[in-house]
Amino acid sequence: MARDVRLRRVYEPVSAEDGTRVLVDRVWPRGLSKDAARLDRWEKDVAPSTGLRRWYGHRTDRFPEFRRRYDAELAEPERETALERLRSLAERGTVTLLTSTRDIEHSQAAVLAEHLEETG
């Protein structure tokens, strides 16, 4: 069964189709109140390490290497547990992964979505 995992910027208006809204950034989005975010969860433990995030700097030419390093981080126990929580949510219904990143397709949220859409 295909999982319905969506990607959105946390600053976008809430949609009725969002399902469970999960922020996957380590740092709280600048200028956004917790009420305005309307989150169901904040899974900061699944986010890339501060060192990796700073190294990447949202440079798309570094995305393949970022993905490789982030995949390795996702195998670490704390992140693996957080990823399992996301998988469990995705098995029950639509999950929207939220990030403050402008380029969603080259973000940790995109990498996470691929992991969640995988079966098994």
N, C-alpha and C positions, 0 to 999 in steps of 0.2 A: 504494500500500500504506500503510495507516494505521500510524503509529508508536505504540508503547506507551510513553508518557511518564507517569510517576507523580510525585506530590508527597507528601512526608512530612516530619515534623519529625525532625531528626537525633537527638533524644532518645528517639524511639520504638524499640521492639525491632526488630531486624533480621528481615526476612521472607524466606523462600525465594523469593518472587515478586518481590523487589526488582530483580533483574537487576543492572546496573551501578549502584552507589551513588556519586552525585556531590554533594559539598557545593558549593553555589553562593553561599555567604556570603563576604564579604571578610574578616571577623573570625572567628577560631576560636570556636566555641560555649563559653560559660562553663560551667565545671564538668564538662566532658566530656574524658575521656582519648582519645588517638588510637586506642588499642586498642579502647575501648568503641564508638567511632564506626564502626568496620569499614567504612571508605571504600575505594572503588576509585580515586577521584580527588578532588582539591580544585581546582576551577576558580575561584579567587578573581578571576582576570582578567575573568571574565564578570559579576561582581557590580557593582552600581551604585557610582558614586563615593562617597567619604565625604561630600562636600558634599550630594549628592542624597539619600543615606540619612538624613543628619541633618535635612535640610529636610523630608523626608516624615514621619519620626517615627511611622510606622505609623498615621497619621490617615487613616481610610478616606475621609473627605470629600476628601482630596487625591489619592486613588488615580488618578483619570483623568489628572490633570496629571502625577503620578509616572510613569504608564505612558508618556505622551507624551515626557517628558524622558528616561526610561530607554531608550525605543526609539531616540531620537537618540544616546544614548551607545553603544548596541549597534552603531551604524554606524561607530564609531571603530575604527581598525585593530586595536588590541590586543584589544578586546572582540569584534570581528567574528571574529578568528582563534580565540578561545576558544569562541565560539558555533559555529563550524564544527567544532571538535573534538567538541562535544556532538552536533551533527547527525550526524556520522560514527558516534558511539556508538549513537545512536538508530536509525540505519539497520541496525545489526547485531543489535539486540535491545532488550529492555526496559531503560529507563533510569529510575532513581528520583532525582529532584532533591531534595536535602535542604537544609533551612534550619532555623535555630533559632527563626525567627519563629513566634509563636503563631497568627496569622491568616494561614494559608497562602494562602488565596484572594485576599488583598490583599497579595501579596508579589512580590518579583522572581522567585521560583521560578515563580509562576503566569504571569507575563509570558513567561519563558523557555520554559515548557511550550507556550504558544501558538505561539511561534516554531518550536519543534522539531516540533510536530504539523503545521505547514504543509508542504505538498508543494512541491518545487521550490525 
